Amino acid sequence: MTEIILMSDPKVAAVPVRECGERLVDVRRDSALLVGEQDWHDAAGAFAHLREGVLDRLAKAEAALPEGTRLLFVEGYRPPSLQRRYFDEYAARLRADHPEWADDRIRTAASRYVSPPEIAPHSAGAAVDVTLADDDGRELDLGTRMDATPEESAGACYTQADNISRQARIHREILGTALSAAGLVNYPTEWWHWSFGDRYWALKTGSPVAHYGPRELG
């Protein structure tokens, strides 16, 4: 398996950000994407926002999917305060399960599942959690539930995991082919997480700078 660069790697944080100022748009209003209902409890609708450039690329990816298959958008933008909460909560769970681990190991392990807040692509409006659905909006099998942890899924959440069914592998390849062709990159510990324009994207594509940095909604 190709070496995985985690979000906690100093090389990610070292990528400079040249903020382009592109606005966040609401995918529910500004696109024809299917939007999952998991995060509709978010009163401000923050989850449904993305940078314009990311949304444009999702539209291109969906157009390239096989007939009868659609993208199902689940989460985009995540406020920095919420990202911090998610990271701290997951790190606390790992610390409780592994009290012998040093802080650096906790941070590295946590970053397999939640990005460190200071470089989080979601907080830049650059990342999207997305899966596949049929024309009736029914989710297809991609091997695990979205947001499955490495612990609960025995690593099946990793994009290239081999402990998933043949059908789930085919669906992951369909998703990955369309999104990669549209210019997005995957975080390889989470098959559902794709991004464009953030620091991780810049590192993976060789861009000298990231276009989007963390920001507040509004």
C-alpha positions, -999 to +999 in steps of 0.1 A: +000+000+000+013+035-009+025+054+022-003+075+036+004+112+045-017+121+075-031+156+082-009+158+112+023+155+091+043+188+094+046+189+056+009+197+054+010+225+079+041+239+061+022+246+029+015+283+027-020+296+021-027+324-004-063+330+003-082+338-029-113+351-012-137+329-031-171+328-014-189+300+003-221+289-015-250+268-003-252+236-022-289+233-014-296+265-033-268+267-058-266+232-072-287+201-082-267+178-059-285+153-037-280+164-001-281+139+027-302+145+058-276+136+084-267+172+093-299+191+087-301+197+125-275+224+119-297+255+122-273+278+103-269+252+075-231+255+077-227+219+066-242+226+032-217+253+022-186+249+000-162+272-019-175+279-054-146+261-070-152+229-051-189+229-060-181+234-097-158+204-096-185+183-079-209+191-107-182+180-133-177+148-113-214+140-112-217+145-149-190+119-154-208+092-133-224+061-150-260+064-158-282+058-128-256+069-103-254+103-085-233+120-059-248+122-024-234+153-005-233+148+032-211+175+047-190+204+034-180+234+055-174+229+093-169+259+116-134+260+132-149+257+167-168+226+157-137+211+141-118+217+173-145+200+193-146+169+171-108+166+172-106+170+210-134+145+216-118+119+194-084+125+209-099+121+244-114+087+234-081+075+221-063+087+253-088+069+275-083+037+254-045+041+253-033+059+284+002+048+277+004+068+244+023+100+243+006+132+231+023+131+197+010+096+191-025+106+202-024+136+177-012+113+149-038+087+156-066+112+159-057+128+126-066+095+107-102+104+114-104+141+123-081+168+109-062+190+134-082+222+135-055+246+124-052+229+089-087+213+085-099+213+049-135+213+061-130+246+080-117+262+047-149+251+028-125+231+007-136+195+017-167+175+011-179+142+026-196+125-003-209+091-014-229+075-042-266+070-045-290+057-072-314+078-091-340+074-062-315+088-037-307+054-021-271+051-008-250+026-025-227+002-006-192+016-003-180-008+024-186+011+056-209+037+069-197+073+063-177+085+093-168+050+104-137+051+126-106+030+119-113+011+151-149+002+145-144-007+108-111-027+113-096-002+088-122-007+062-127+031+061-093+034+044-100+040+007-078+012-005-089-013+023-091-049+011-116-061+037-147-049+017-169-066-008-162-066-045-193-044-051-182-019-025-147-018-042-164-011-076-184+017-061-153+033-045-135+031-078-165+048-096-165+076-070-128+080-070-124+081-108-150+108-112-138+130-083-101+126-092-108+135-128-125+167-116-094+178-097-102+167-061-079+146-039-089+120-014-078+117+022-068+080+021-080+070+056-115+081+047-130+070+014-157+097+016-134+127+022-124+147-009-110+182-012-097+209-035-077+240-029-066+233+007-032+225+021-036+188+018-046+191-018-017+214-025+008+189-010-007+160-030-008+178-063+025+198-060+008+232-059+032+257-042+003+272-022-032+265-010-060+287-023-083+283+007-076+288+044-099+284+075-126+309+077-159+318+095-192+315+077-208+348+069 
